[in-house]
Amino acid sequence: MHNEAVMHVKRQTEFQHALAAGETITGLIVATAMVHPDKKLANVKGKSIVKRMKEKAFAASVNRDNIRECEAIGIPLEEFVELSLTAMKEISGQLGL
């Protein structure tokens, strides 16, 4: 259900919204890390990711509407970005970032 267009069914459950938002935010976080000189998650800040959300040309293939689905499950965007970034930082070694 992470891809409504292929499934031809709208996401309805909290899990489906969480999956879509969580899967998509990772791409924006990685893209944000890649523009830093050291290309490491350690230096990425949540505010930078939220700012990049507004830049349509930055990581243009990242569907911002999918990320905003976090709000459909009661998590404000800024909080969701911080949760996601923290989770990715915890496994940054495994991610190579």
PyMOL commands that place a pseudoatom at each C-alpha (Angstrom):
pseudoatom trace, name=CA, resn=MET, resi=1, chain=A, elem=C, hetatm=0, pos=[0.000, 0.000, 0.000]
pseudoatom trace, name=CA, resn=HIS, resi=2, chain=A, elem=C, hetatm=0, pos=[2.942, 2.362, -0.082]
pseudoatom trace, name=CA, resn=ASN, resi=3, chain=A, elem=C, hetatm=0, pos=[2.142, 3.131, -3.708]
pseudoatom trace, name=CA, resn=GLU, resi=4, chain=A, elem=C, hetatm=0, pos=[-1.473, 4.199, -4.223]
pseudoatom trace, name=CA, resn=ALA, resi=5, chain=A, elem=C, hetatm=0, pos=[-0.993, 4.772, -7.942]
pseudoatom trace, name=CA, resn=VAL, resi=6, chain=A, elem=C, hetatm=0, pos=[-0.057, 1.148, -8.569]
pseudoatom trace, name=CA, resn=MET, resi=7, chain=A, elem=C, hetatm=0, pos=[-2.596, -0.313, -6.149]
pseudoatom trace, name=CA, resn=HIS, resi=8, chain=A, elem=C, hetatm=0, pos=[-5.466, 1.902, -7.396]
pseudoatom trace, name=CA, resn=VAL, resi=9, chain=A, elem=C, hetatm=0, pos=[-6.677, 2.014, -3.789]
pseudoatom trace, name=CA, resn=LYS, resi=10, chain=A, elem=C, hetatm=0, pos=[-6.471, 4.955, -1.372]
pseudoatom trace, name=CA, resn=ARG, resi=11, chain=A, elem=C, hetatm=0, pos=[-4.508, 4.507, 1.831]
pseudoatom trace, name=CA, resn=GLN, resi=12, chain=A, elem=C, hetatm=0, pos=[-6.901, 4.333, 4.775]
pseudoatom trace, name=CA, resn=THR, resi=13, chain=A, elem=C, hetatm=0, pos=[-5.245, 2.843, 7.843]
pseudoatom trace, name=CA, resn=GLU, resi=14, chain=A, elem=C, hetatm=0, pos=[-2.771, 4.511, 10.151]
pseudoatom trace, name=CA, resn=PHE, resi=15, chain=A, elem=C, hetatm=0, pos=[-0.214, 1.884, 9.187]
pseudoatom trace, name=CA, resn=GLN, resi=16, chain=A, elem=C, hetatm=0, pos=[-0.632, 2.626, 5.488]
pseudoatom trace, name=CA, resn=HIS, resi=17, chain=A, elem=C, hetatm=0, pos=[-0.164, 6.367, 6.063]
pseudoatom trace, name=CA, resn=ALA, resi=18, chain=A, elem=C, hetatm=0, pos=[2.827, 5.736, 8.343]
pseudoatom trace, name=CA, resn=LEU, resi=19, chain=A, elem=C, hetatm=0, pos=[4.439, 3.449, 5.782]
pseudoatom trace, name=CA, resn=ALA, resi=20, chain=A, elem=C, hetatm=0, pos=[4.042, 5.979, 2.977]
pseudoatom trace, name=CA, resn=ALA, resi=21, chain=A, elem=C, hetatm=0, pos=[5.349, 8.864, 5.084]
pseudoatom trace, name=CA, resn=GLY, resi=22, chain=A, elem=C, hetatm=0, pos=[8.210, 6.884, 6.604]
pseudoatom trace, name=CA, resn=GLU, resi=23, chain=A, elem=C, hetatm=0, pos=[9.383, 5.388, 3.358]
pseudoatom trace, name=CA, resn=THR, resi=24, chain=A, elem=C, hetatm=0, pos=[9.370, 8.752, 1.617]
pseudoatom trace, name=CA, resn=ILE, resi=25, chain=A, elem=C, hetatm=0, pos=[11.006, 10.909, 4.303]
pseudoatom trace, name=CA, resn=THR, resi=26, chain=A, elem=C, hetatm=0, pos=[14.130, 8.750, 4.171]
pseudoatom trace, name=CA, resn=GLY, resi=27, chain=A, elem=C, hetatm=0, pos=[14.809, 9.893, 0.616]
pseudoatom trace, name=CA, resn=LEU, resi=28, chain=A, elem=C, hetatm=0, pos=[14.568, 13.541, 1.581]
pseudoatom trace, name=CA, resn=ILE, resi=29, chain=A, elem=C, hetatm=0, pos=[16.807, 13.006, 4.600]
pseudoatom trace, name=CA, resn=VAL, resi=30, chain=A, elem=C, hetatm=0, pos=[19.474, 11.247, 2.522]
pseudoatom trace, name=CA, resn=ALA, resi=31, chain=A, elem=C, hetatm=0, pos=[19.312, 13.944, -0.151]
pseudoatom trace, name=CA, resn=THR, resi=32, chain=A, elem=C, hetatm=0, pos=[19.746, 16.595, 2.541]
pseudoatom trace, name=CA, resn=ALA, resi=33, chain=A, elem=C, hetatm=0, pos=[22.779, 14.764, 3.946]
pseudoatom trace, name=CA, resn=MET, resi=34, chain=A, elem=C, hetatm=0, pos=[24.325, 14.503, 0.482]
pseudoatom trace, name=CA, resn=VAL, resi=35, chain=A, elem=C, hetatm=0, pos=[24.495, 18.291, 0.066]
pseudoatom trace, name=CA, resn=HIS, resi=36, chain=A, elem=C, hetatm=0, pos=[26.586, 18.621, 3.237]
pseudoatom trace, name=CA, resn=PRO, resi=37, chain=A, elem=C, hetatm=0, pos=[30.351, 18.676, 2.647]
pseudoatom trace, name=CA, resn=ASP, resi=38, chain=A, elem=C, hetatm=0, pos=[30.934, 15.534, 4.745]
pseudoatom trace, name=CA, resn=LYS, resi=39, chain=A, elem=C, hetatm=0, pos=[27.778, 13.784, 3.465]
pseudoatom trace, name=CA, resn=LYS, resi=40, chain=A, elem=C, hetatm=0, pos=[26.979, 12.536, 6.995]
pseudoatom trace, name=CA, resn=LEU, resi=41, chain=A, elem=C, hetatm=0, pos=[23.647, 12.373, 8.793]
pseudoatom trace, name=CA, resn=ALA, resi=42, chain=A, elem=C, hetatm=0, pos=[25.321, 13.549, 11.988]
pseudoatom trace, name=CA, resn=ASN, resi=43, chain=A, elem=C, hetatm=0, pos=[25.331, 17.139, 10.725]
pseudoatom trace, name=CA, resn=VAL, resi=44, chain=A, elem=C, hetatm=0, pos=[21.800, 17.189, 9.322]
pseudoatom trace, name=CA, resn=LYS, resi=45, chain=A, elem=C, hetatm=0, pos=[19.258, 19.159, 11.326]
pseudoatom trace, name=CA, resn=GLY, resi=46, chain=A, elem=C, hetatm=0, pos=[15.509, 18.739, 11.293]
pseudoatom trace, name=CA, resn=LYS, resi=47, chain=A, elem=C, hetatm=0, pos=[15.016, 22.395, 10.384]
pseudoatom trace, name=CA, resn=SER, resi=48, chain=A, elem=C, hetatm=0, pos=[17.067, 21.842, 7.223]
pseudoatom trace, name=CA, resn=ILE, resi=49, chain=A, elem=C, hetatm=0, pos=[14.840, 18.976, 6.151]
pseudoatom trace, name=CA, resn=VAL, resi=50, chain=A, elem=C, hetatm=0, pos=[11.660, 20.968, 6.773]
pseudoatom trace, name=CA, resn=LYS, resi=51, chain=A, elem=C, hetatm=0, pos=[13.159, 23.837, 4.762]
pseudoatom trace, name=CA, resn=ARG, resi=52, chain=A, elem=C, hetatm=0, pos=[14.042, 21.460, 1.911]
pseudoatom trace, name=CA, resn=MET, resi=53, chain=A, elem=C, hetatm=0, pos=[10.439, 20.215, 1.895]
pseudoatom trace, name=CA, resn=LYS, resi=54, chain=A, elem=C, hetatm=0, pos=[9.457, 23.628, 0.538]
pseudoatom trace, name=CA, resn=GLU, resi=55, chain=A, elem=C, hetatm=0, pos=[12.028, 23.560, -2.275]
pseudoatom trace, name=CA, resn=LYS, resi=56, chain=A, elem=C, hetatm=0, pos=[10.291, 21.727, -5.115]
pseudoatom trace, name=CA, resn=ALA, resi=57, chain=A, elem=C, hetatm=0, pos=[13.470, 21.500, -7.184]
pseudoatom trace, name=CA, resn=PHE, resi=58, chain=A, elem=C, hetatm=0, pos=[15.421, 19.841, -4.348]
pseudoatom trace, name=CA, resn=ALA, resi=59, chain=A, elem=C, hetatm=0, pos=[15.038, 16.051, -4.489]
pseudoatom trace, name=CA, resn=ALA, resi=60, chain=A, elem=C, hetatm=0, pos=[12.242, 16.630, -6.962]
pseudoatom trace, name=CA, resn=SER, resi=61, chain=A, elem=C, hetatm=0, pos=[11.268, 12.956, -7.108]
pseudoatom trace, name=CA, resn=VAL, resi=62, chain=A, elem=C, hetatm=0, pos=[10.415, 12.905, -3.389]
pseudoatom trace, name=CA, resn=ASN, resi=63, chain=A, elem=C, hetatm=0, pos=[6.649, 13.137, -3.008]
pseudoatom trace, name=CA, resn=ARG, resi=64, chain=A, elem=C, hetatm=0, pos=[6.075, 15.733, -0.308]
pseudoatom trace, name=CA, resn=ASP, resi=65, chain=A, elem=C, hetatm=0, pos=[2.396, 14.800, -0.066]
pseudoatom trace, name=CA, resn=ASN, resi=66, chain=A, elem=C, hetatm=0, pos=[3.393, 11.300, 1.046]
pseudoatom trace, name=CA, resn=ILE, resi=67, chain=A, elem=C, hetatm=0, pos=[5.560, 12.774, 3.789]
pseudoatom trace, name=CA, resn=ARG, resi=68, chain=A, elem=C, hetatm=0, pos=[2.708, 15.005, 4.959]
pseudoatom trace, name=CA, resn=GLU, resi=69, chain=A, elem=C, hetatm=0, pos=[0.600, 11.890, 5.528]
pseudoatom trace, name=CA, resn=CYS, resi=70, chain=A, elem=C, hetatm=0, pos=[2.279, 11.800, 8.950]
pseudoatom trace, name=CA, resn=GLU, resi=71, chain=A, elem=C, hetatm=0, pos=[-0.297, 14.413, 9.903]
pseudoatom trace, name=CA, resn=ALA, resi=72, chain=A, elem=C, hetatm=0, pos=[-3.084, 11.957, 9.025]
pseudoatom trace, name=CA, resn=ILE, resi=73, chain=A, elem=C, hetatm=0, pos=[-1.853, 9.808, 11.920]
pseudoatom trace, name=CA, resn=GLY, resi=74, chain=A, elem=C, hetatm=0, pos=[-1.546, 12.725, 14.316]
pseudoatom trace, name=CA, resn=ILE, resi=75, chain=A, elem=C, hetatm=0, pos=[2.170, 13.499, 14.056]
pseudoatom trace, name=CA, resn=PRO, resi=76, chain=A, elem=C, hetatm=0, pos=[3.013, 17.089, 13.090]
pseudoatom trace, name=CA, resn=LEU, resi=77, chain=A, elem=C, hetatm=0, pos=[5.520, 17.396, 10.244]
pseudoatom trace, name=CA, resn=GLU, resi=78, chain=A, elem=C, hetatm=0, pos=[8.312, 18.896, 12.353]
pseudoatom trace, name=CA, resn=GLU, resi=79, chain=A, elem=C, hetatm=0, pos=[7.986, 16.132, 14.949]
pseudoatom trace, name=CA, resn=PHE, resi=80, chain=A, elem=C, hetatm=0, pos=[7.895, 13.442, 12.258]
pseudoatom trace, name=CA, resn=VAL, resi=81, chain=A, elem=C, hetatm=0, pos=[11.043, 14.838, 10.654]
pseudoatom trace, name=CA, resn=GLU, resi=82, chain=A, elem=C, hetatm=0, pos=[12.849, 14.759, 14.019]
pseudoatom trace, name=CA, resn=LEU, resi=83, chain=A, elem=C, hetatm=0, pos=[11.673, 11.198, 14.761]
pseudoatom trace, name=CA, resn=SER, resi=84, chain=A, elem=C, hetatm=0, pos=[12.774, 10.003, 11.346]
pseudoatom trace, name=CA, resn=LEU, resi=85, chain=A, elem=C, hetatm=0, pos=[16.114, 11.778, 11.458]
pseudoatom trace, name=CA, resn=THR, resi=86, chain=A, elem=C, hetatm=0, pos=[16.874, 10.434, 14.928]
pseudoatom trace, name=CA, resn=ALA, resi=87, chain=A, elem=C, hetatm=0, pos=[16.022, 6.888, 13.849]
pseudoatom trace, name=CA, resn=MET, resi=88, chain=A, elem=C, hetatm=0, pos=[18.254, 7.149, 10.791]
pseudoatom trace, name=CA, resn=LYS, resi=89, chain=A, elem=C, hetatm=0, pos=[21.124, 8.642, 12.806]
pseudoatom trace, name=CA, resn=GLU, resi=90, chain=A, elem=C, hetatm=0, pos=[20.953, 5.644, 15.165]
pseudoatom trace, name=CA, resn=ILE, resi=91, chain=A, elem=C, hetatm=0, pos=[21.738, 3.316, 12.258]
pseudoatom trace, name=CA, resn=SER, resi=92, chain=A, elem=C, hetatm=0, pos=[23.857, 5.713, 10.193]
pseudoatom trace, name=CA, resn=GLY, resi=93, chain=A, elem=C, hetatm=0, pos=[26.771, 3.279, 10.173]
pseudoatom trace, name=CA, resn=GLN, resi=94, chain=A, elem=C, hetatm=0, pos=[24.620, 0.597, 8.590]
pseudoatom trace, name=CA, resn=LEU, resi=95, chain=A, elem=C, hetatm=0, pos=[23.329, 3.133, 6.102]
pseudoatom trace, name=CA, resn=GLY, resi=96, chain=A, elem=C, hetatm=0, pos=[26.842, 4.294, 5.202]
pseudoatom trace, name=CA, resn=LEU, resi=97, chain=A, elem=C, hetatm=0, pos=[25.930, 7.829, 6.168]
for i in range(1, 97): cmd.bond("trace and resi %d" % i, "trace and resi %d" % (i + 1))
show_as sticks, trace
zoom trace
